[in-house]
Amino acid sequence: MAAPDPHIHVESGVVRRNAAVRELMASTFGLAGDLPSHVTTGCGTRVPYAMTSPRPESVTCLACREHARQAHLRFAEEVARLGGMPGSTITRGQAEQAAEQHRELAARYSGGEDRPDGGD
């Protein structure tokens, strides 16, 4: 039997943040879905949900940190691009603000190296 994994991981769909969706549904409609007992992580393993965290500072699995960093950077670019499209439901300013939040999260997953100022 393999030893238990001591690392804290990030869910593979880190940008979607399923926990945030569940919280929104619960607060809006009074519906509370069951949490999954196990989830697939950014590094491709399945772990108990309790061994995951959406907070960059809590994630100790290096492969999951890199997965989350890349996912947030891709999403930031997608949001920024959509904000500039004709017929978009969000303004260019709103899109850039959301994109910047995801870039900051990406920088936190990498220890601040993604920011030109070093994250300070």
C-alpha positions in Angstrom: 0.0 0.0 0.0 1.4 3.4 -1.0 2.0 6.0 1.6 -0.5 8.9 1.8 0.3 11.9 -0.3 1.3 14.7 2.1 0.9 17.5 -0.4 -1.9 20.1 -0.8 -3.0 20.1 -4.4 -5.2 22.3 -6.6 -8.3 21.1 -8.5 -7.7 20.5 -12.2 -10.4 23.1 -13.0 -8.8 25.7 -10.7 -10.2 28.6 -12.8 -13.7 27.3 -12.6 -13.4 26.9 -8.8 -16.3 24.5 -8.2 -16.5 25.5 -4.6 -17.3 29.1 -5.6 -20.1 27.8 -7.9 -21.5 25.8 -5.0 -21.4 28.8 -2.7 -23.1 31.0 -5.3 -25.9 28.4 -5.7 -26.3 28.0 -2.0 -26.5 31.8 -1.4 -28.8 32.4 -4.3 -31.2 29.5 -4.3 -30.7 27.9 -0.9 -29.3 24.8 -2.6 -26.3 23.1 -1.1 -24.7 20.5 -3.3 -22.6 17.7 -1.8 -18.9 18.2 -2.0 -17.0 15.5 -3.9 -15.1 13.1 -1.7 -12.2 12.9 -4.3 -11.2 15.3 -7.1 -8.7 15.2 -10.0 -5.9 17.6 -9.4 -3.7 19.8 -11.6 -0.9 17.2 -11.5 -3.3 14.5 -12.6 -3.8 12.5 -9.4 -7.0 11.9 -7.5 -6.9 13.0 -3.9 -9.5 13.7 -1.2 -11.2 17.1 -1.7 -9.8 18.0 1.8 -6.3 17.8 0.4 -6.9 20.7 -2.1 -6.9 24.4 -1.7 -7.7 27.4 -4.0 -5.2 29.6 -2.1 -1.8 29.7 -3.8 0.0 30.0 -0.5 -1.5 26.7 0.7 -0.6 24.5 -2.4 2.5 22.5 -1.8 2.5 20.3 -4.9 4.8 22.0 -7.4 3.1 20.4 -10.5 -0.3 21.7 -9.3 1.2 25.2 -8.7 2.5 25.3 -12.3 -0.9 24.0 -13.6 -2.8 26.7 -11.7 -0.3 29.4 -12.9 -0.7 28.4 -16.5 -4.5 28.1 -16.2 -4.9 31.6 -14.7 -2.6 33.1 -17.3 -4.6 31.5 -20.1 -7.9 32.6 -18.6 -6.6 36.2 -18.1 -5.7 36.4 -21.8 -9.1 35.0 -22.8 -11.0 37.4 -20.6 -9.0 40.4 -21.9 -9.6 39.4 -25.5 -13.3 38.9 -25.0 -13.7 42.3 -23.4 -12.6 44.0 -26.6 -14.9 42.1 -28.9 -18.0 43.8 -30.4 -21.2 42.9 -28.5 -19.4 41.8 -25.3 -21.5 42.0 -22.2 -18.6 43.4 -20.2 -16.6 46.6 -20.9 -13.0 46.6 -21.8 -12.2 48.0 -18.4 -14.1 45.3 -16.6 -12.4 42.6 -18.7 -8.9 44.1 -18.0 -9.7 44.3 -14.3 -10.7 40.6 -14.2 -7.7 39.7 -16.3 -5.4 41.5 -14.0 -6.8 39.6 -11.0 -6.1 36.3 -12.7 -2.5 37.5 -13.6 -2.0 38.3 -10.0 -3.2 34.9 -8.9 -0.8 33.3 -11.5 2.0 35.3 -10.0 1.1 34.1 -6.5 1.3 30.5 -7.7 4.7 31.1 -9.1 6.0 33.1 -6.1 5.7 36.5 -7.8 8.0 35.9 -10.8 5.3 36.6 -13.4 5.1 40.2 -12.4 7.5 42.7 -13.9 8.1 44.3 -10.5 8.8 40.9 -8.9 5.5 40.8 -7.0 6.5 43.3 -4.3 
